[in-house]
């Protein structure tokens, strides 16, 4: 998979509006009502990542989960990262709404 150019990344980011570019990766933090809900989400992400053989860096802080995506084999961001970001957004209903799982 080929690493995306800065222009390609800038063009792709609006498709995942809750995500941002940070140090050669894309990242988003999700907030849940409690630790148990956060862990359910992490397990869903893990299952999807394993199916795709594309594994995010995951940081868990009680009810907050930060996912960082980059394609290590390609040395940066690829379309594979944006594809997984879209699938993960779908797990929480896309753009977060107040009081819903996935709130930022």
ZAFIGU-767131 format. One record per residue: residue number from 1; residue in three letters; x, y, z of N, C-alpha, C in turn. Coordinates in steps of 0.2 Angstrom, whole numbers. Layout:
N
@n: NUM | res: ALA | n_c1: X | n_c2: Y | n_c3: Z | ca_c1: X | ca_c2: Y | ca_c3: Z | c_c1: X | c_c2: Y | c_c3: Z
...
//
This chain:
104
@n: 1 | res: UNK | n_c1: 4 | n_c2: -6 | n_c3: 0 | ca_c1: 0 | ca_c2: 0 | ca_c3: 0 | c_c1: 4 | c_c2: 6 | c_c3: 0
@n: 2 | res: UNK | n_c1: 3 | n_c2: 11 | n_c3: -4 | ca_c1: 7 | ca_c2: 17 | ca_c3: -5 | c_c1: 5 | c_c2: 22 | c_c3: 0
@n: 3 | res: UNK | n_c1: 10 | n_c2: 26 | n_c3: 3 | ca_c1: 9 | ca_c2: 31 | ca_c3: 7 | c_c1: 5 | c_c2: 37 | c_c3: 4
@n: 4 | res: UNK | n_c1: 1 | n_c2: 40 | n_c3: 7 | ca_c1: -3 | ca_c2: 46 | ca_c3: 4 | c_c1: 1 | c_c2: 52 | c_c3: 4
@n: 5 | res: UNK | n_c1: 0 | n_c2: 57 | n_c3: 0 | ca_c1: 3 | ca_c2: 63 | ca_c3: 0 | c_c1: -1 | c_c2: 68 | c_c3: 5
@n: 6 | res: UNK | n_c1: 2 | n_c2: 73 | n_c3: 6 | ca_c1: -1 | ca_c2: 78 | ca_c3: 11 | c_c1: -7 | c_c2: 80 | c_c3: 8
@n: 7 | res: UNK | n_c1: -7 | n_c2: 81 | n_c3: 1 | ca_c1: -13 | ca_c2: 84 | ca_c3: -2 | c_c1: -19 | c_c2: 78 | c_c3: -2
@n: 8 | res: UNK | n_c1: -17 | n_c2: 72 | n_c3: -3 | ca_c1: -22 | ca_c2: 67 | ca_c3: -3 | c_c1: -25 | c_c2: 66 | c_c3: 4
@n: 9 | res: UNK | n_c1: -21 | n_c2: 67 | n_c3: 9 | ca_c1: -23 | ca_c2: 66 | ca_c3: 16 | c_c1: -28 | c_c2: 72 | c_c3: 17
@n: 10 | res: UNK | n_c1: -26 | n_c2: 78 | n_c3: 15 | ca_c1: -30 | ca_c2: 84 | ca_c3: 16 | c_c1: -37 | c_c2: 83 | c_c3: 13
@n: 11 | res: UNK | n_c1: -37 | n_c2: 80 | n_c3: 7 | ca_c1: -43 | ca_c2: 78 | ca_c3: 3 | c_c1: -47 | c_c2: 73 | c_c3: 7
@n: 12 | res: UNK | n_c1: -44 | n_c2: 68 | n_c3: 10 | ca_c1: -48 | ca_c2: 63 | ca_c3: 13 | c_c1: -50 | c_c2: 64 | c_c3: 20
@n: 13 | res: UNK | n_c1: -47 | n_c2: 69 | n_c3: 24 | ca_c1: -49 | ca_c2: 70 | ca_c3: 31 | c_c1: -57 | c_c2: 73 | c_c3: 31
@n: 14 | res: UNK | n_c1: -59 | n_c2: 77 | n_c3: 27 | ca_c1: -66 | ca_c2: 78 | ca_c3: 27 | c_c1: -71 | c_c2: 72 | c_c3: 27
@n: 15 | res: UNK | n_c1: -69 | n_c2: 67 | n_c3: 25 | ca_c1: -73 | ca_c2: 61 | ca_c3: 25 | c_c1: -74 | c_c2: 58 | c_c3: 32
@n: 16 | res: UNK | n_c1: -69 | n_c2: 59 | n_c3: 36 | ca_c1: -69 | ca_c2: 57 | ca_c3: 43 | c_c1: -68 | c_c2: 63 | c_c3: 47
@n: 17 | res: UNK | n_c1: -73 | n_c2: 67 | n_c3: 48 | ca_c1: -72 | ca_c2: 74 | ca_c3: 51 | c_c1: -70 | c_c2: 74 | c_c3: 58
@n: 18 | res: UNK | n_c1: -71 | n_c2: 69 | n_c3: 62 | ca_c1: -69 | ca_c2: 69 | ca_c3: 69 | c_c1: -62 | c_c2: 67 | c_c3: 70
@n: 19 | res: UNK | n_c1: -59 | n_c2: 65 | n_c3: 65 | ca_c1: -52 | ca_c2: 63 | ca_c3: 65 | c_c1: -47 | c_c2: 68 | c_c3: 63
@n: 20 | res: UNK | n_c1: -41 | n_c2: 68 | n_c3: 65 | ca_c1: -36 | ca_c2: 73 | ca_c3: 63 | c_c1: -29 | c_c2: 70 | c_c3: 62
@n: 21 | res: UNK | n_c1: -25 | n_c2: 73 | n_c3: 58 | ca_c1: -19 | ca_c2: 71 | ca_c3: 57 | c_c1: -14 | c_c2: 73 | c_c3: 62
@n: 22 | res: UNK | n_c1: -10 | n_c2: 68 | n_c3: 64 | ca_c1: -5 | ca_c2: 70 | ca_c3: 70 | c_c1: 1 | c_c2: 66 | c_c3: 69
@n: 23 | res: UNK | n_c1: 7 | n_c2: 69 | n_c3: 68 | ca_c1: 13 | ca_c2: 65 | ca_c3: 67 | c_c1: 13 | c_c2: 59 | c_c3: 63
@n: 24 | res: UNK | n_c1: 11 | n_c2: 60 | n_c3: 57 | ca_c1: 11 | ca_c2: 54 | ca_c3: 52 | c_c1: 5 | c_c2: 49 | c_c3: 53
@n: 25 | res: UNK | n_c1: 0 | n_c2: 51 | n_c3: 57 | ca_c1: -5 | ca_c2: 46 | ca_c3: 58 | c_c1: -12 | c_c2: 50 | c_c3: 58
@n: 26 | res: UNK | n_c1: -18 | n_c2: 47 | n_c3: 58 | ca_c1: -24 | ca_c2: 50 | ca_c3: 60 | c_c1: -26 | c_c2: 47 | c_c3: 66
@n: 27 | res: UNK | n_c1: -30 | n_c2: 52 | n_c3: 70 | ca_c1: -31 | ca_c2: 50 | ca_c3: 77 | c_c1: -38 | c_c2: 53 | c_c3: 79
@n: 28 | res: UNK | n_c1: -42 | n_c2: 49 | n_c3: 83 | ca_c1: -48 | ca_c2: 51 | ca_c3: 86 | c_c1: -49 | c_c2: 49 | c_c3: 93
@n: 29 | res: UNK | n_c1: -52 | n_c2: 53 | n_c3: 97 | ca_c1: -54 | ca_c2: 51 | ca_c3: 104 | c_c1: -61 | c_c2: 50 | c_c3: 105
@n: 30 | res: UNK | n_c1: -63 | n_c2: 44 | n_c3: 107 | ca_c1: -70 | ca_c2: 43 | ca_c3: 108 | c_c1: -72 | c_c2: 43 | c_c3: 116
@n: 31 | res: UNK | n_c1: -77 | n_c2: 45 | n_c3: 118 | ca_c1: -79 | ca_c2: 45 | ca_c3: 125 | c_c1: -86 | c_c2: 42 | c_c3: 126
@n: 32 | res: UNK | n_c1: -86 | n_c2: 37 | n_c3: 131 | ca_c1: -91 | ca_c2: 33 | ca_c3: 133 | c_c1: -94 | c_c2: 35 | c_c3: 140
@n: 33 | res: UNK | n_c1: -100 | n_c2: 32 | n_c3: 141 | ca_c1: -103 | ca_c2: 33 | ca_c3: 148 | c_c1: -98 | c_c2: 30 | c_c3: 154
@n: 34 | res: UNK | n_c1: -95 | n_c2: 25 | n_c3: 152 | ca_c1: -91 | ca_c2: 22 | ca_c3: 158 | c_c1: -85 | c_c2: 17 | c_c3: 155
@n: 35 | res: UNK | n_c1: -81 | n_c2: 14 | n_c3: 159 | ca_c1: -76 | ca_c2: 10 | ca_c3: 157 | c_c1: -79 | c_c2: 4 | c_c3: 153
@n: 36 | res: UNK | n_c1: -84 | n_c2: 1 | n_c3: 155 | ca_c1: -87 | ca_c2: -5 | ca_c3: 152 | c_c1: -89 | c_c2: -4 | c_c3: 145
@n: 37 | res: UNK | n_c1: -92 | n_c2: 2 | n_c3: 144 | ca_c1: -94 | ca_c2: 4 | ca_c3: 137 | c_c1: -88 | c_c2: 5 | c_c3: 133
@n: 38 | res: UNK | n_c1: -83 | n_c2: 8 | n_c3: 136 | ca_c1: -76 | ca_c2: 9 | ca_c3: 132 | c_c1: -73 | c_c2: 3 | c_c3: 130
@n: 39 | res: UNK | n_c1: -73 | n_c2: -2 | n_c3: 134 | ca_c1: -70 | ca_c2: -9 | ca_c3: 133 | c_c1: -74 | c_c2: -13 | c_c3: 128
@n: 40 | res: UNK | n_c1: -81 | n_c2: -12 | n_c3: 128 | ca_c1: -85 | ca_c2: -15 | ca_c3: 123 | c_c1: -83 | c_c2: -13 | c_c3: 116
@n: 41 | res: UNK | n_c1: -82 | n_c2: -6 | n_c3: 115 | ca_c1: -80 | ca_c2: -3 | ca_c3: 109 | c_c1: -73 | c_c2: -5 | c_c3: 107
@n: 42 | res: UNK | n_c1: -68 | n_c2: -6 | n_c3: 112 | ca_c1: -61 | ca_c2: -8 | ca_c3: 110 | c_c1: -62 | c_c2: -15 | c_c3: 108
@n: 43 | res: UNK | n_c1: -66 | n_c2: -19 | n_c3: 110 | ca_c1: -66 | ca_c2: -26 | ca_c3: 108 | c_c1: -69 | c_c2: -26 | c_c3: 101
@n: 44 | res: UNK | n_c1: -74 | n_c2: -22 | n_c3: 99 | ca_c1: -77 | ca_c2: -22 | ca_c3: 93 | c_c1: -71 | c_c2: -19 | c_c3: 88
@n: 45 | res: UNK | n_c1: -67 | n_c2: -14 | n_c3: 90 | ca_c1: -62 | ca_c2: -12 | ca_c3: 85 | c_c1: -57 | c_c2: -17 | c_c3: 84
@n: 46 | res: UNK | n_c1: -55 | n_c2: -21 | n_c3: 90 | ca_c1: -50 | ca_c2: -26 | ca_c3: 89 | c_c1: -52 | c_c2: -32 | c_c3: 84
@n: 47 | res: UNK | n_c1: -59 | n_c2: -34 | n_c3: 85 | ca_c1: -61 | ca_c2: -39 | ca_c3: 80 | c_c1: -61 | c_c2: -36 | c_c3: 73
@n: 48 | res: UNK | n_c1: -63 | n_c2: -30 | n_c3: 72 | ca_c1: -63 | ca_c2: -27 | ca_c3: 65 | c_c1: -55 | c_c2: -27 | c_c3: 62
@n: 49 | res: UNK | n_c1: -51 | n_c2: -24 | n_c3: 67 | ca_c1: -44 | ca_c2: -24 | ca_c3: 65 | c_c1: -41 | c_c2: -31 | c_c3: 63
@n: 50 | res: UNK | n_c1: -43 | n_c2: -36 | n_c3: 67 | ca_c1: -40 | ca_c2: -42 | ca_c3: 66 | c_c1: -42 | c_c2: -45 | c_c3: 59
@n: 51 | res: UNK | n_c1: -49 | n_c2: -44 | n_c3: 57 | ca_c1: -52 | ca_c2: -46 | ca_c3: 51 | c_c1: -48 | c_c2: -42 | c_c3: 45
@n: 52 | res: UNK | n_c1: -46 | n_c2: -36 | n_c3: 46 | ca_c1: -43 | ca_c2: -32 | ca_c3: 41 | c_c1: -35 | c_c2: -33 | c_c3: 41
@n: 53 | res: UNK | n_c1: -33 | n_c2: -36 | n_c3: 47 | ca_c1: -25 | ca_c2: -36 | ca_c3: 48 | c_c1: -22 | c_c2: -29 | c_c3: 47
@n: 54 | res: UNK | n_c1: -26 | n_c2: -25 | n_c3: 50 | ca_c1: -23 | ca_c2: -18 | ca_c3: 51 | c_c1: -25 | c_c2: -15 | c_c3: 58
@n: 55 | res: UNK | n_c1: -20 | n_c2: -15 | n_c3: 62 | ca_c1: -21 | ca_c2: -14 | ca_c3: 69 | c_c1: -19 | c_c2: -7 | c_c3: 71
@n: 56 | res: UNK | n_c1: -24 | n_c2: -3 | n_c3: 75 | ca_c1: -23 | ca_c2: 3 | ca_c3: 77 | c_c1: -19 | c_c2: 3 | c_c3: 84
@n: 57 | res: UNK | n_c1: -16 | n_c2: 9 | n_c3: 85 | ca_c1: -13 | ca_c2: 10 | ca_c3: 92 | c_c1: -19 | c_c2: 12 | c_c3: 96
@n: 58 | res: UNK | n_c1: -20 | n_c2: 9 | n_c3: 102 | ca_c1: -26 | ca_c2: 10 | ca_c3: 106 | c_c1: -24 | c_c2: 13 | c_c3: 113
@n: 59 | res: UNK | n_c1: -26 | n_c2: 18 | n_c3: 115 | ca_c1: -25 | ca_c2: 21 | ca_c3: 122 | c_c1: -32 | c_c2: 21 | c_c3: 125
@n: 60 | res: UNK | n_c1: -32 | n_c2: 18 | n_c3: 131 | ca_c1: -38 | ca_c2: 18 | ca_c3: 135 | c_c1: -37 | c_c2: 22 | c_c3: 142
@n: 61 | res: UNK | n_c1: -41 | n_c2: 27 | n_c3: 143 | ca_c1: -41 | ca_c2: 31 | ca_c3: 149 | c_c1: -48 | c_c2: 31 | c_c3: 152
@n: 62 | res: UNK | n_c1: -50 | n_c2: 26 | n_c3: 156 | ca_c1: -56 | ca_c2: 25 | ca_c3: 159 | c_c1: -62 | c_c2: 25 | c_c3: 154
@n: 63 | res: UNK | n_c1: -65 | n_c2: 31 | n_c3: 153 | ca_c1: -71 | ca_c2: 31 | ca_c3: 148 | c_c1: -69 | c_c2: 34 | c_c3: 141
@n: 64 | res: UNK | n_c1: -63 | n_c2: 35 | n_c3: 140 | ca_c1: -60 | ca_c2: 38 | ca_c3: 134 | c_c1: -56 | c_c2: 33 | c_c3: 130
@n: 65 | res: UNK | n_c1: -56 | n_c2: 32 | n_c3: 124 | ca_c1: -52 | ca_c2: 28 | ca_c3: 120 | c_c1: -50 | c_c2: 32 | c_c3: 114
@n: 66 | res: UNK | n_c1: -43 | n_c2: 32 | n_c3: 113 | ca_c1: -40 | ca_c2: 36 | ca_c3: 108 | c_c1: -37 | c_c2: 31 | c_c3: 103
@n: 67 | res: UNK | n_c1: -39 | n_c2: 31 | n_c3: 96 | ca_c1: -36 | ca_c2: 27 | ca_c3: 91 | c_c1: -32 | c_c2: 31 | c_c3: 87
@n: 68 | res: UNK | n_c1: -26 | n_c2: 28 | n_c3: 85 | ca_c1: -21 | ca_c2: 31 | ca_c3: 81 | c_c1: -20 | c_c2: 26 | c_c3: 75
@n: 69 | res: UNK | n_c1: -21 | n_c2: 28 | n_c3: 69 | ca_c1: -20 | ca_c2: 24 | ca_c3: 63 | c_c1: -15 | c_c2: 27 | c_c3: 59
@n: 70 | res: UNK | n_c1: -10 | n_c2: 22 | n_c3: 57 | ca_c1: -5 | ca_c2: 23 | ca_c3: 52 | c_c1: -3 | c_c2: 16 | c_c3: 49
@n: 71 | res: UNK | n_c1: -1 | n_c2: 16 | n_c3: 43 | ca_c1: 1 | ca_c2: 10 | ca_c3: 40 | c_c1: 9 | c_c2: 9 | c_c3: 41
@n: 72 | res: UNK | n_c1: 11 | n_c2: 5 | n_c3: 46 | ca_c1: 18 | ca_c2: 5 | ca_c3: 48 | c_c1: 22 | c_c2: 2 | c_c3: 42
@n: 73 | res: UNK | n_c1: 19 | n_c2: -2 | n_c3: 38 | ca_c1: 23 | ca_c2: -5 | ca_c3: 33 | c_c1: 25 | c_c2: 0 | c_c3: 27
@n: 74 | res: UNK | n_c1: 20 | n_c2: 5 | n_c3: 27 | ca_c1: 21 | ca_c2: 10 | ca_c3: 22 | c_c1: 24 | c_c2: 16 | c_c3: 24
@n: 75 | res: UNK | n_c1: 25 | n_c2: 17 | n_c3: 31 | ca_c1: 29 | ca_c2: 22 | ca_c3: 34 | c_c1: 24 | c_c2: 29 | c_c3: 34
@n: 76 | res: UNK | n_c1: 18 | n_c2: 28 | n_c3: 35 | ca_c1: 14 | ca_c2: 33 | ca_c3: 36 | c_c1: 6 | c_c2: 32 | c_c3: 34
@n: 77 | res: UNK | n_c1: 3 | n_c2: 37 | n_c3: 33 | ca_c1: -5 | ca_c2: 36 | ca_c3: 32 | c_c1: -6 | c_c2: 34 | c_c3: 24
@n: 78 | res: UNK | n_c1: -11 | n_c2: 29 | n_c3: 24 | ca_c1: -13 | ca_c2: 26 | ca_c3: 18 | c_c1: -20 | c_c2: 26 | c_c3: 17
@n: 79 | res: UNK | n_c1: -23 | n_c2: 24 | n_c3: 12 | ca_c1: -30 | ca_c2: 24 | ca_c3: 11 | c_c1: -33 | c_c2: 18 | c_c3: 16
@n: 80 | res: UNK | n_c1: -29 | n_c2: 14 | n_c3: 18 | ca_c1: -31 | ca_c2: 8 | ca_c3: 22 | c_c1: -33 | c_c2: 11 | c_c3: 29
@n: 81 | res: UNK | n_c1: -30 | n_c2: 17 | n_c3: 31 | ca_c1: -31 | ca_c2: 20 | ca_c3: 38 | c_c1: -38 | c_c2: 23 | c_c3: 37
@n: 82 | res: UNK | n_c1: -39 | n_c2: 27 | n_c3: 32 | ca_c1: -46 | ca_c2: 30 | ca_c3: 31 | c_c1: -51 | c_c2: 25 | c_c3: 31
@n: 83 | res: UNK | n_c1: -50 | n_c2: 19 | n_c3: 27 | ca_c1: -55 | ca_c2: 14 | ca_c3: 27 | c_c1: -57 | c_c2: 12 | c_c3: 34
@n: 84 | res: UNK | n_c1: -52 | n_c2: 10 | n_c3: 38 | ca_c1: -53 | ca_c2: 8 | ca_c3: 45 | c_c1: -57 | c_c2: 13 | c_c3: 49
@n: 85 | res: UNK | n_c1: -55 | n_c2: 20 | n_c3: 48 | ca_c1: -58 | ca_c2: 25 | ca_c3: 52 | c_c1: -65 | c_c2: 26 | c_c3: 50
@n: 86 | res: UNK | n_c1: -67 | n_c2: 25 | n_c3: 44 | ca_c1: -74 | ca_c2: 25 | ca_c3: 42 | c_c1: -78 | c_c2: 19 | c_c3: 45
@n: 87 | res: UNK | n_c1: -75 | n_c2: 13 | n_c3: 46 | ca_c1: -78 | ca_c2: 8 | ca_c3: 49 | c_c1: -79 | c_c2: 9 | c_c3: 56
@n: 88 | res: UNK | n_c1: -74 | n_c2: 11 | n_c3: 59 | ca_c1: -74 | ca_c2: 13 | ca_c3: 66 | c_c1: -80 | c_c2: 18 | c_c3: 68
@n: 89 | res: UNK | n_c1: -80 | n_c2: 23 | n_c3: 64 | ca_c1: -85 | ca_c2: 28 | ca_c3: 65 | c_c1: -92 | c_c2: 25 | c_c3: 64
@n: 90 | res: UNK | n_c1: -93 | n_c2: 20 | n_c3: 60 | ca_c1: -99 | ca_c2: 17 | ca_c3: 59 | c_c1: -101 | c_c2: 13 | c_c3: 65
@n: 91 | res: UNK | n_c1: -96 | n_c2: 11 | n_c3: 69 | ca_c1: -98 | ca_c2: 7 | ca_c3: 75 | c_c1: -101 | c_c2: 11 | c_c3: 80
@n: 92 | res: UNK | n_c1: -100 | n_c2: 18 | n_c3: 80 | ca_c1: -103 | ca_c2: 23 | ca_c3: 85 | c_c1: -108 | c_c2: 27 | c_c3: 82
@n: 93 | res: UNK | n_c1: -110 | n_c2: 25 | n_c3: 76 | ca_c1: -115 | ca_c2: 29 | ca_c3: 72 | c_c1: -113 | c_c2: 35 | c_c3: 69
@n: 94 | res: UNK | n_c1: -106 | n_c2: 35 | n_c3: 67 | ca_c1: -103 | ca_c2: 41 | ca_c3: 63 | c_c1: -102 | c_c2: 47 | c_c3: 67
@n: 95 | res: UNK | n_c1: -104 | n_c2: 53 | n_c3: 66 | ca_c1: -103 | ca_c2: 59 | ca_c3: 70 | c_c1: -106 | c_c2: 58 | c_c3: 76
@n: 96 | res: UNK | n_c1: -102 | n_c2: 59 | n_c3: 82 | ca_c1: -105 | ca_c2: 58 | ca_c3: 88 | c_c1: -111 | c_c2: 63 | c_c3: 90
@n: 97 | res: UNK | n_c1: -115 | n_c2: 61 | n_c3: 94 | ca_c1: -121 | ca_c2: 66 | ca_c3: 96 | c_c1: -121 | c_c2: 66 | c_c3: 104
@n: 98 | res: UNK | n_c1: -123 | n_c2: 71 | n_c3: 107 | ca_c1: -123 | ca_c2: 71 | ca_c3: 114 | c_c1: -127 | c_c2: 66 | c_c3: 117
@n: 99 | res: UNK | n_c1: -123 | n_c2: 63 | n_c3: 122 | ca_c1: -127 | ca_c2: 57 | ca_c3: 126 | c_c1: -126 | c_c2: 50 | c_c3: 122
@n: 100 | res: UNK | n_c1: -123 | n_c2: 50 | n_c3: 116 | ca_c1: -123 | ca_c2: 44 | ca_c3: 113 | c_c1: -116 | c_c2: 41 | c_c3: 114
@n: 101 | res: UNK | n_c1: -115 | n_c2: 35 | n_c3: 113 | ca_c1: -108 | ca_c2: 31 | ca_c3: 113 | c_c1: -104 | c_c2: 34 | c_c3: 107
@n: 102 | res: UNK | n_c1: -98 | n_c2: 36 | n_c3: 109 | ca_c1: -94 | ca_c2: 39 | ca_c3: 103 | c_c1: -93 | c_c2: 46 | c_c3: 104
@n: 103 | res: UNK | n_c1: -96 | n_c2: 49 | n_c3: 109 | ca_c1: -96 | ca_c2: 57 | ca_c3: 110 | c_c1: -88 | c_c2: 59 | c_c3: 111
@n: 104 | res: UNK | n_c1: -86 | n_c2: 64 | n_c3: 108 | ca_c1: -80 | ca_c2: 67 | ca_c3: 109 | c_c1: -80 | c_c2: 71 | c_c3: 115
//
